[in-house]
């Protein structure tokens, strides 16, 4: 996977992450210059504990983040159209409304307010980007910018500036994750448009944004410009997610529903969990210009056709079958300090089975994941705090849980 030797890879990606479109990816919230210990050969035992127990349960929470350089607050997005904020205090007992767009959000099926990303200079640059669905045909995915006029305390719903829209032919597989990389560019995930088996063949058609992770520059041109490292960067912008030529917004494609992705805080590598169809769930390292195979393949296996599907696609880092879970939730490479044996392991989970898994971040493609823990929780989204410790949300109960050392 590294495009150069491992040592040079770490140093180069740390030094040029703001410019690079290669070395595995071009992104990460921040990239540490101090090399961490390499991952251990055996995944450690972990514990999961509910935290912020005095808070009322959230209503269908789907994403949780801290603002840049602000360890004092947490923000939680609820599917119906709210982002709530609460103090990063073990005794926190209430969450206030940071943004309310529930009046325009259509949360049918897998739609709703699905992701958000703070501008890297927030609140100095008082912008937050939100991915959500409105009513349309039957849904339309929106990526919009909202402004804070009170020094980052709330967002003004009426300040919405629409950046990008994608017509959704079904109400499932909308993707919805949203993150800035250390290159200052905005990354967004979109599913294949829904329906069983990608009936429209969207994920293998790069003239639309379905089944892809897009990368755009929202720092200057309106509504956005295209980074030079995107594979089709010189083509015309795709309108409402469609174009007459390969879309320049696309960073990588061939994905079924990349529900959650993240950047390794040390290497900058972009990792994504791609939700499977009937048999396989997969984890991918996302690289510019790569095709991850859906709907020709599901994971590393032929899907359509059932045999003889070729080997021209980028293989997943790891996959697991539906005896272990049925809906992967992408996580993070652990870079915290509390669980030393977990350093350098990519931690992820399954929404249906509640299992937590991990693979070493330097694994060769096709590695078998280690099962860390079997829970009864609906693991919908992971979160990383300012100290790089990991949390996740339970969708059904609306609670927050932290990954910790065993007692």
N, C-alpha and C positions, 0 to 999 in steps of 0.2 A: 504493500500500500504506500509506504513513503516514496516520494519521488526522488529523494536522494538519501544518502546514509542517515541513520537515525540521529546521530549527534548534530550533523549539519542541518537536518530537517527541523529539529527543535529550535536551534538558534535562528535559522533563516526565517521560519514562520513567525517567531517572536519579533524579529526585527522588521519584517516587511509585511506583516498581516494587513496593514492598512492599504497596501497596494496590490497584494497577491490575489490571483484568481486560481492558483494551483496549490501545490503542497497539501493535497487532500481536500482543501476548501479554501475559502477566503473569509473566514469569519470567526467570531468569538467575542463575547462582551468585553473581556479584557484578556490579555495574554501575559502570563507571568514570565519574568525573565529568569527567575531562580529555578533551576531544574529540580523537580520533586523526585523522591525515591521512585524507582521503577515498581510497577505493580508486582505483588507477590504471585507465586505460582498457584496458590490455592485461595479461593475466595473465602473471606472470614465469615464467622457467624455474626449476625446482626440482630438487633431488636428494633421493633417499631412501637412507638409510644404516641398516644394522642397528646397533643399540646394545645394550648390556648383553650383549656377546657371550660373556662367561664364564659366564653363567647356563645351566643345563640347559634344554632346550626345555620349554615348558609343554605340557600335554596338553589340546588343543582349547580354547585360551583364547578367551573371548568378550567380556570387558570389562576395562578397566584404568583406575584412578583414583588420585589422591592424596587424602588426607584434608584437610579444611579447615585452612588455615594450617600445613600440614606438608609442607615440600618435601623432607624427609629420607627419605621412603619411597614406594614404589609398591605398589599392590595389584592383583592380577590374578585374575579369576574364571575357573575352569575348568568346562566344561560338566557334568562328572560330579558336581560338588557341592562343590568346594573354592574358597576364596579364599586366595591365597598372598600373602605380603608379603616385600619385599626392599629393601635399602638403595638409595637413589638415588645410586649410586656407579658410575662407569664400570667399575670392577673387581669389582663385586658378583658373587659366584660361587655363591650359594645363596639359596633362598627358603624361608621357613618357613610353616607352616600358620597362617592367621589364623582361618579357620572351616572346619569339616568337617561337612557335612550330607549326605554321599554316601550314607548309609544310607537316607535317605528320598527322595532325588531320583530321579525317573524321567527319564533322558536320552534316551529313545527318539526317533528321527527329529529333529525340531527342538526337542524338549523339553530340560530340564536346568536347571542354575543359569544364568540368562540375564542378570541385571543386579543391581546393588546401588547404594545411595546412603547416604553418611554423613550423619548429622544435622548441620545447619549449625554446631552448637556442639560437635561431637565434638572431643576426648574428654570435655569438661566435661559434656556430655550424652552418655553413653556408649552411643549407639544407632546401629545400622546396619540399614538396611532392604534386604531381599533379595527378588528375584523369581525364582521357580523353579517347576518342575512336579513333582507327585507322581502316582502311579498313581491312576486314577479311571475316567472313562467316555469315552475311555480315559485321559485325563490331566485333572488339575485344576491350574490356575495358582494359586499362593500368593504373596501379598505378606505378608511376616512381618518382625517387628522382633526383632533379636538384641541382647543386651547384652554389654558388656565389663566384667569385674570386676577387671581388672588394668591400669587406666589406659591403655586403648587398645592393649595389646600383642596381645591375641587376643579373639575373641568366644566366648561360652559357648553351645554348640549347644543345651544343655538349657534356655536362657532364652527360647526361641522364643515369641513372642506373635503369633498369626495376626491380621492386619489385614483381609484381604480375600481371597476365593477366587472363581475363575471356572471353571465346568465347561467342559471343552474337548471338543467332539465328534470332533475328529481330532487327530493328533499333529503337525500342522504349523500354521504361522501363529499362534504363541503370543505374538508380540511379545516383551516382556521387559525393555525399557529402563525405567530408574527414575532420577529426578533430583528434587532440591529446587530450586525457583525462588527468587529473591530475596524473594519474598513469603512465604517460609517454608512453602510448601505443597508437597505431594508429588505429582509427575506420574508416571504409569505408562502404558505403551503395551500394547495388546492387539491381536492380529491378528483376522481375520474368523472364526476358528474352524476354518479349514482346508477341505480339499477343493478341487477345481478350480472356479474361477468363483464362489466363495461360494454353494454350492448351497442353503444355508438362508436366503440373503438377510440375513445378520446385520448387515453393515456399514451397510445402510440402515434398520435397525430399532433405534431408540434406546431400546427397552425391554430391551436387553441391552448388555453392555459390550464385545462383540466389535467389532472394527474401529474402535476409538476410542482417544483419549488421555484418561485420566481425571485429575482433580485433586481431592485430598482434603486435609483438615486433620487431621494426626495429633498435634497438640500438646495436645489436651485430652480431648474426649469419647471414650469407648471404643465401638467400635473406631476411629471417626473421625467427623468432622463435615464438612458440605458448605459450601464457600466461597460467599458470597452471589453472586459473579459467575458461577457456573456456570449454564448456560442453563435447567436444570430443578431449580434449587436447593431448591425447596420440596416436592418429591416425596419419597416414602418411599424409603429405601435399597434398592438392588437386592440380593437374596439370591443368593449364589453366581453373581453376574453377570447375574441376570435379575429382571425386575419386571413389574408389571401396568400401569405407566405409564413414560414416558421416565425413564431413570435419572439421578438428580441428580449422580452421580459424573462423568458425561461432561462433558468440556471441549470436545471436537471429535470428529467422527465421519466415516464414509464413507471409511475407510482399509482397505487390504487387509492389510498387515503392516508397521506402522511400527517396524521393527527397531531403528533408532537415531535418537535426537533429541538436540538440545542447545539451550542458550540462548546468544545472543550476549552476551559479557561486557560490551559497551558499551551496546547498545540494549535488551537484555532480550528481543529477539524470539526466539520459539521456532521452530526449524527441524527438519524431520523428513524422513528418507528413507523413502519408501513403496515396498516391493518390488512389482514389477509381475507380471502374469500371463504372457501370451504375446508381448507386443509392446513395452510401454513401461515404463520405470522413471522415477519422479518424485521431485522435491524440493518440499516444501511449506513455506510459512510458516503456522504453526498459530495460529489465532485463536479466541477463545471463541465457541462457538455455530455454527461454520462446518461445512459438509458438503462433503467433498472428493471425493465422487462415486462411489466404488467401491460396488457392482458395476455401476452404470449406466454409468460411464465408467472407462476405464483411462488414467491420465494425463489429457490434455485431449481424448481420443478416445472416441467411443461404443463401448461394449462390449456391453451388454444393455439395449435393442436395439442392433443394429449401426448403425442410422442413426436420426436424429430423437430423440436422447436428451435434448434440451433444454439450456439454458444457465443453470440455476439453481444450479449448483455453484461452489465456489471453485476457480479454476484453479491448477495447479502453477506454481511459480516457473520451473522448468525441467524438461525431460524428455529422455530419449535412448532410441533404439530398440535392438533386440537385436543389431544389427550391432556395437555398442560395448560391450555388457555385458548381463547377464541377472539381476542381483540387486544393487540399489543398497544401499550402506552409508552412512547419513547421517554427516556429519562436524561441523565447527565453522567458524564465522567466525574467521579468523585475527586475533588481537589481540596477537601476540607482538612482539618487537623485533628478531629476528634476520634477518627477511626483509622489509624495508620495503616492497618492491613488492607483497607479498602481503597487506598490511594491508587489512582490509575485504572480503576475498574469502572466500566460503563454500567450503570445501574438502570434497570427498566422494569416494567411490570405488565400485568395483564388485567384489563378492566373486568373481565368476566370471572376468571378464576381467583383473582386476588393474589396470585403468586408474584414474588419479586425475583428477578434474575440479574445476572451480571456476566460480562465478558471483559477480559483484559483489553485495554485500549489499543495495545500493539498486536492484537490477535490477527492471524491470517484469516482470510475469508473462509467461511464454512465451519468455524469453530462451534462446538456444542456449548450452549449457555449453561452456567452454573445456577442452580436454584438456591437462592439465599433464604427464602422464607415463604411459607404458605399461609396467607391471611384470608380473612373473610370479608375484605374490604373491596370496594369498587374503585380501583386505582385509575382515576381519570386524567390526572396531570401531576407532574413533578414540579418542584420549585427549588431554587438554589438561593441561599441568602448571601449577604455580603461577605461572610466568612467561608463560603463554599460548602456549607453544610446542606444536607438534602432533606426535603419534606415532600409530602404528596397529599392530594385531596381525595377524600371519599365522596364520590358523586351522589350516591343514594342517601347517605345519612347527612352529608354536608359538614363533615369534620376534617380537621387538619392533623396530620401525623408526621412524626419526625423519625428519620433513620438514625439509630444510635448504636453504640457498643452494647454488647450483651452485659448484663449485670455481673 
